[in-house]
Amino acid sequence: MTSVPISVPGGAERCLVMGVVNVTPDSFSDGGLWFDEAAAIQHGLELVREGADIVDVGGESTRPGAARVSLEEELARVVPVIRALRSEGVAVSVDTMRAEVAKAAVEAGAQLVNDVSGGLADPEMPRVVAATGVTYVVMHWRGHSHDMDTRAVYADVVTEVREELSKRVDLVLAEGVTEEQIVLDPGLGFAKNAEHNWALLAGIPELTELGYPLLIGASRKRFLGRLLADADGTPRPFSRSDDATLAVTALAAQAGAWCVRVHEVGPNADAVRVAAAWKRAGANT
């Protein structure tokens, strides 16, 4: 597995924890609680106190059906928050599909670009990442939020996601991104239904065979709420699926994930440490 050039505590010993700061008014998970700049900064600092290794700052919702925001609005949302968090020594990633936002975010101090489109939404993205040298999360993606559910068609989701990610890696490498910069994300919930998401989680060992660190983002996603639905079929609300997220975190860490992206950091930070202790004990027997 390649190394990732981002300096975070404990990176060599356990799965990392990426805390989410949505600087948006319409996030599916928190309903705009951190849309205010000052609130977003304070939330990011609180996530670090709770155990986040990386804080992921995003200014554009990628929930199913979401409309895109303008470049100017996205920049105004994320750049001040990133700059403020970096001034406090926080390891920051930017969640964006736009090369211009990525460039501005890195100039403000971001050390990782988390691109849910894997460079497909903006062809300039790989070149910008290559020039900056920061870590680049290449996620499996088949289209924008407004129509991604129609693209959730697979014969063998693990094999197809693995093959499509491999092709994306080849393309970003051709644009100058180095192997050491790359992290992969199978894109849970993005053009995937619940069955696809569970298969990909079970397939983490196969996905890590591609040779790159793996980021898993299952936190508060629809497939967890549907698994935990009430007797009448009503899905559990996003904010009440954190315990299920915790279980996914522990299992993903045990299976070899490099990092988990979560909304509720404290319990997940505990979970990755439990998984690490479990693995160490297993290695010593």
N, C-alpha and C positions, 0 to 999 in steps of 0.2 A: 504493500500500500504506500502511496506517495505521502510525503509530509505536507502539512499546510502552514504557510508562512503567516500565522497570526498568533501573537503572543497572548496566551490566556493561562490563568493558574490551573494546574492539574491536568493540562492537555495530554501529557504522555501517559497518564495513569487511568483515566476513566472517560466515559462518554461525557461530552460537554453539554451545557444547558444554555440555550438561546432564548432570552425573554423577549416578548413581543410588545412593541409600543406602536399602536395604530394611531397616527395623527390624521384621523379621518372622522367625518360625522356619521358614517354609515357602515361601520364594520359590523359583520355578523356576530362577532364574539363579545364586544363590549359597548356597542351602541353609541360610540362617540365620546366615551368618558375622558379620553386623553386628546381630544381635538384641540383644546387650548394649549398654546405653546408651553406656558409655565407648568401646566398640569402634566404634559407629556414628559418634560424634563424631570420633574419630581418623580413621576412614575418610573422612568428609566433608572434613576438613582435608587429607588426602592427595590426594583428588581435585582440590582447588583447586591444590595444589602441582604436580599433573600437567597442569594447564591447564583445568580446568573453570571455566566462566563462572558457572554456576548449579549448585547442589546440590539435587537433588529428594529430599525425605525422605518416605517412605511407611510407614504402619503397618498396612496391610491388603493382603494378596496379592490380585492380580487375575488370577492364572494360571487357565487353564481348569479348571473343577471346584472352585475354591476356595470355602470357606464364609466367610461374613462374620464379623468379630469384633465385639465389643460396642463401643459408643461410648466407654465408660470405658477399655477396653483400648487402643483406637486413640489416644485422647488421651494416655494414660500413655506410650505408645511414642514419639510424635512431638514433643510440645511441649518436653520437656527438650532433645532433640537440636537442634531448631530454635533454641531460645533460646541454647544454647551456641555453635552455629555463627555466629549473628548477632553474638554478643559478640566474635567474631574477625573480623568484617567480611565474612563470606561472604554472597553473594547466595543466598537460599534460596527454594525453592518447596516447597509441600506437596502431596503426591499423595493426594487424598482425594475421596470422593463425598459426604461429610457436611458440611452447612453449619456445624454446631456445631464440628466439627474445624477447618474453614477459618477460622472466626472466632477460635478460640483460637490457631491457628497464626499468623495475621496479628498478633494481639496480642503473640505471642512474637517477631515480627520477620519472618515470611515475606513476601516481596514478590510472590509469584506463587501462584495456586491452580491446580493441575493436576488437573482433574476429568475422569476417564475417561468419565463418563456424560454430560458436557455439560449438566448440570443436570437430567437425567431421573431420577436416583436419589433426589434430594432437591430438591423444588420450591423450597425456601427458599434454595438455593445462589445463584442469580443475584442475589437481593435482598441477601444478605450481601456478595457481591463488589461489588455496586454501592455499598453503604454504605462499604466499605473503600477502594475506588478502586484496588486492586491489579490486576496483570495476571491475566487469566483464560484458561486453556487450555480451549477447548470441543472435546472429542473426539467423533468419530462413534461412536455406541454404540447397540446394539439390545437389550441385556439383560444381566443379571448373569452372572458366570462359570459358574454351574452349568448354564446352558442356552444360552449364547451360540452354541455351534457349530451348533445347530439353526436359527439365524437367518441363517446364511451363505448366503442365496439372493438372487441378483441376475441381472437380464438384462443390465445394463451397469453394472458396479460403480463406475466413475469418475463417470458421470452421476448415479447414484443417491446415492452418498456426497456428491457436490457439492450436490445438491438438498436432501438431508436436513440437511447442515451449514448450508446457507443458511436453512432453516426454523428451526433451532436458534438461529442468530444473531438472526433476527427476534424470537424469543421472549425471548431474554435482553436484547436491546435494549429490549423493551417493559417489562422489569422494572427498567430503570434503568441497566444496564451500558452504558458508552459504547463507541463503536467503537474508540477508542484503547486500551481495555483488552484487546481480544480477540485471541487467538491461536487458530488452528485446528489440529486434529490429525486425520488421516484414520483413525486407530484401527487400525493394522496388527495383525492377529491377533485383533481383537475382532469376532466374528461375520464373519470373513473366512477363507477358505482360502488356500493358497499362491498359486493363480492370481489370486485377488482382490488379494493383497498386491503381487504383481509389477505388476499392472495399475495399482494406485494409485501405486506408485513411478514408473512410467513416465508417469503422469498428473500429476505434481507441477506442471508448468507450467499445466495446466488448473485445478488446485485453487488455485493462487496468484492466478488471475484473479478469485477471489471478493473480492480486495482486502485480505486479512488475512495477517499473518505465519503461516508454517506450521511446526509442530513435527513432526518425524519420529522415531518410536520403533521402530526395527527391531532393536535390539540383542538378540542371543542368542535371537531368537524361533524358533519351531518350523519355520517355512518355510525358514529358512537351514540348519538341521540336516538337513532332508529333502533340500534341494538337494545337500548335500555328503555324502549317505549312502554307506556302504560298499557294496562290490560285492554283498553279500547283502541290501542294502536297509535295514540298520540305520542310523538317523539319527545324524549326528554329535552328540556331547554338547553341551549349551548352552555350556559353558565353552570349547569348542574351535571355536566359530563366530565368534570375535572378528575373525579376518581377513576373513571375509565381511561382517561389520558394518562394518569399515573401508572396504571397497569401496562399500557402500551410502552411508556417510557422504560420501565424496568425490563420488559421483554426485549425491546429494541436494543437497549444497552447490552444486555446479555448476548444478543445475536450478533453484535459487532458494529452497531451504529456509532459514528464519530460524534454526532451531536443530535439533540432533540430540540425542536422549536416549540415552546409552550407559552401559555398565557399565565398560568399559576405557577410561579417559579419555585417557591419554598419546598413543597412536597416532592416535586420532580428533582430538585437538587439532592434531596435525601435519597430518592429512588436510584439515581445513577451511582451514588456512593455504595448503596447496598449491593447493586449489581456488580460493581467493581470488587467489593470484598468477596462476594460469592465466587467470582471468576478467579481471584487470587487463591482462594482456598482450594478450588478445584485444581488449579495448576500445581499446588503443593502436595496433592495426595497421590 
